[in-house]
Amino acid sequence: MENIKVKIRERIKPILQGNEIDDDENFFELGLVHSLFAMQIILFIEKEYKIELDPEEVSLENLSSVNAIAEIIDERLKVNS
């Protein structure tokens, strides 16, 4: 799962504008991102990993940290394999 986290970190790095955060820190609670970020992450997941998230998976909680995003991707990849 570490390679998934690396890709997520690379993708969000420009959005965080130089702010360093831990993988379990909530982007939204820190005020570093807004709702458009969620859409960008969803598009990233779908394009990069060729998976479509179910509506119930699309929540701020599931998209709130590197760890949360990586977990969703990892679970979906296991289901699809």
C-alpha positions in Angstrom: 0.0 0.0 0.0 3.0 2.3 0.4 3.2 2.8 -3.4 -0.4 4.0 -3.4 0.5 6.5 -0.6 3.4 7.8 -2.6 1.2 8.5 -5.6 -1.4 10.2 -3.4 1.3 12.4 -1.8 2.7 13.3 -5.2 -0.8 14.3 -6.4 -1.7 16.4 -3.4 1.6 18.1 -3.0 0.8 21.1 -5.2 -2.6 21.4 -3.6 -1.1 21.7 -0.1 1.1 24.5 -1.3 4.2 23.5 0.7 2.3 22.5 3.9 3.7 19.2 5.3 1.2 16.8 6.9 1.2 13.3 8.3 -0.6 10.6 6.4 -3.3 10.5 9.0 -4.0 14.2 9.3 -7.3 15.5 8.0 -6.9 17.9 5.1 -10.3 19.4 5.6 -10.0 19.9 9.4 -6.6 21.6 8.9 -8.2 24.0 6.4 -5.8 23.2 3.7 -8.3 22.2 1.1 -12.0 22.7 0.1 -14.7 20.7 -1.5 -13.2 21.0 -5.0 -10.3 18.9 -3.6 -12.6 16.0 -3.1 -13.6 16.0 -6.7 -10.0 16.2 -7.8 -9.1 13.2 -5.7 -12.1 11.2 -7.0 -11.0 11.9 -10.6 -7.4 11.0 -9.7 -8.5 7.7 -8.2 -10.7 6.8 -11.1 -8.1 7.8 -13.7 -4.9 6.4 -12.0 -6.4 3.1 -10.7 -9.2 2.6 -13.3 -11.8 2.1 -10.5 -15.1 3.8 -10.1 -16.1 4.7 -6.5 -19.5 3.8 -5.3 -21.6 6.8 -4.1 -21.4 5.6 -0.5 -17.6 5.6 -0.7 -17.5 9.2 -1.7 -17.5 11.1 1.6 -15.3 13.7 3.1 -14.3 11.1 5.7 -13.0 8.7 3.1 -11.2 11.4 1.3 -9.8 13.3 4.3 -6.3 11.9 4.6 -3.6 10.1 2.7 -4.3 7.0 4.8 -8.1 7.2 4.2 -7.7 7.6 0.4 -5.1 4.8 0.2 -7.4 2.5 2.2 -10.3 3.1 -0.3 -8.0 2.4 -3.3 -6.5 -0.7 -1.7 -9.9 -2.1 -0.8 -11.3 -1.5 -4.3 -8.2 -3.0 -6.0 -8.6 -6.1 -3.9 -12.3 -6.4 -4.8 -11.6 -5.9 -8.5 -8.8 -8.4 -8.7 
